[in-house]
Amino acid sequence: MQQGQVFAKGPSNWAYRYRLGGRDSKRVQRSGFPTERAAEQALGRALERARQEQGLAETPTLSELVEIYLAQHDTEPETIEKLHWLLSKATAAFGSMPISELQPTQIAAWRITIPYGHRFEATQALRQTLARAVSWGMLNSNPVKQGVENP
């Protein structure tokens, strides 16, 4: 299933669309939402319903994903240790949250709380981990890539 898209059809008419099976599959589209936020929320509910129908309803928490990711990450122990330390900054803030609920605005606000010297690396570690969740089909898109500047 691909990521959905929210778009304006008029001044007070918002819509969303998504595809369930890739580029050549049927596109689902709904309109008539008064605000962008309402369309985003409806899209989230529709995608969650689609995930449930495909047996993907349960997404791990960020802490669970970090454990899974680090366990399969084939590299030197020192690298795993550093990734664990960098990711502990994100799990302290979002550890109990299902990864499907992570929002770009939350991540942007969290990112600013990280000391400047570690901010880029901590953000990259989270981005890398959530990118793997996307490739594993646990997420439709990486919330770290949406709205978070990466110099």
C-alpha positions as CSV (number, residue, x, y, z in Angstrom):
1,M,0.0,0.0,0.0
2,Q,1.3,3.4,-0.9
3,Q,1.2,6.6,1.1
4,G,-2.0,8.6,0.7
5,Q,-2.2,12.2,-0.5
6,V,-4.3,15.1,0.7
7,F,-5.1,17.9,-1.7
8,A,-7.4,20.9,-2.2
9,K,-10.3,20.6,-4.7
10,G,-11.5,24.1,-3.9
11,P,-11.4,26.8,-1.1
12,S,-13.3,24.6,1.4
13,N,-13.3,21.2,-0.3
14,W,-10.4,18.9,0.6
15,A,-9.9,15.4,-0.5
16,Y,-7.6,12.4,-0.1
17,R,-6.5,9.5,-2.3
18,Y,-4.4,6.4,-2.1
19,R,-3.7,3.1,-3.8
20,L,-3.8,-0.2,-2.2
21,G,-1.6,-2.3,-4.5
22,G,0.9,0.0,-6.2
23,R,0.9,2.1,-9.3
24,D,-1.3,-0.1,-11.5
25,S,-4.0,-0.7,-8.8
26,K,-7.3,1.0,-8.3
27,R,-7.0,4.5,-6.7
28,V,-9.4,5.2,-3.8
29,Q,-10.4,8.9,-3.6
30,R,-12.8,10.7,-1.2
31,S,-13.6,14.4,-1.1
32,G,-15.9,16.9,0.6
33,F,-13.8,17.6,3.7
34,P,-14.0,21.2,5.0
35,T,-10.3,21.4,6.1
36,E,-7.0,19.9,5.2
37,R,-6.8,18.6,8.8
38,A,-10.2,16.8,8.4
39,A,-9.0,15.2,5.2
40,E,-5.7,14.1,6.8
41,Q,-7.5,12.5,9.7
42,A,-10.0,10.7,7.4
43,L,-7.0,9.5,5.3
44,G,-5.3,8.2,8.4
45,R,-8.5,6.3,9.4
46,A,-8.9,4.9,5.8
47,L,-5.3,3.7,5.7
48,E,-5.5,2.1,9.1
49,R,-8.7,0.3,8.0
50,A,-6.9,-0.9,4.9
51,R,-3.9,-2.1,7.0
52,Q,-6.3,-4.0,9.2
53,E,-7.9,-5.7,6.2
54,Q,-4.4,-6.7,5.0
55,G,-3.3,-8.0,8.4
56,L,-1.0,-5.0,9.1
57,A,-3.1,-3.4,11.8
58,E,-0.6,-3.7,14.7
59,T,2.4,-1.4,14.3
60,P,5.1,-1.7,16.8
61,T,5.9,1.1,19.2
62,L,9.0,3.1,18.5
63,S,10.9,1.2,21.3
64,E,9.9,-2.1,19.8
65,L,10.9,-1.1,16.4
66,V,14.3,0.1,17.7
67,E,14.9,-3.3,19.3
68,I,13.9,-5.1,16.1
69,Y,16.0,-2.8,14.0
70,L,19.1,-3.0,16.1
71,A,18.9,-6.8,16.5
72,Q,19.0,-7.3,12.7
73,H,21.5,-4.5,11.9
74,D,24.6,-6.3,10.8
75,T,27.5,-4.1,11.8
76,E,30.2,-3.6,14.4
77,P,29.2,-3.7,18.1
78,E,30.4,-0.1,18.5
79,T,28.1,1.1,15.8
80,I,25.2,-0.7,17.4
81,E,26.0,0.9,20.7
82,K,26.2,4.4,19.2
83,L,22.9,3.8,17.3
84,H,21.3,2.6,20.5
85,W,22.5,5.8,22.3
86,L,21.3,8.1,19.5
87,L,17.9,6.3,19.3
88,S,17.5,6.5,23.0
89,K,16.9,10.2,22.6
90,A,13.9,9.4,20.4
91,T,12.6,6.5,22.5
92,A,12.7,8.7,25.6
93,A,10.2,11.0,23.8
94,F,8.2,8.6,21.7
95,G,9.1,5.1,22.9
96,S,5.6,4.0,23.8
97,M,3.9,5.5,20.8
98,P,3.0,3.2,17.8
99,I,5.2,4.2,14.9
100,S,2.1,4.7,12.8
101,E,1.1,7.6,15.0
102,L,4.4,9.6,14.8
103,Q,3.8,13.0,13.3
104,P,6.3,15.2,11.4
105,T,5.4,18.2,13.6
106,Q,6.1,16.1,16.8
107,I,9.5,15.0,15.4
108,A,10.4,18.5,14.4
109,A,9.6,19.8,17.9
110,W,11.6,16.9,19.5
111,R,14.5,17.5,17.2
112,I,15.0,21.0,18.6
113,T,15.3,19.7,22.1
114,I,18.4,17.6,21.2
115,P,21.7,19.4,21.9
116,Y,23.1,20.9,18.7
117,G,26.1,18.6,18.6
118,H,24.0,15.5,18.5
119,R,20.9,16.8,16.7
120,F,21.8,15.8,13.2
121,E,23.0,12.3,14.2
122,A,20.0,11.6,16.4
123,T,17.6,12.7,13.6
124,Q,19.5,10.6,11.0
125,A,19.4,7.5,13.3
126,L,15.6,7.9,13.7
127,R,15.2,8.5,9.9
128,Q,17.2,5.4,9.1
129,T,15.2,3.3,11.5
130,L,11.9,4.5,10.2
131,A,13.1,4.1,6.7
132,R,13.5,0.4,7.5
133,A,10.0,0.3,8.9
134,V,8.8,1.7,5.5
135,S,10.7,-0.9,3.6
136,W,9.3,-3.7,5.8
137,G,5.8,-2.5,5.1
138,M,5.1,-1.3,8.7
139,L,4.7,2.3,7.6
140,N,3.5,4.0,4.4
141,S,6.0,6.8,4.6
142,N,8.8,8.1,6.9
143,P,7.5,10.9,9.1
144,V,11.1,12.2,9.7
145,K,11.3,13.0,6.0
146,Q,8.1,15.1,6.1
147,G,8.6,18.6,7.2
148,V,12.0,18.1,9.0
149,E,14.8,20.0,7.3
150,N,17.9,17.9,6.9
151,P,20.9,20.2,6.2
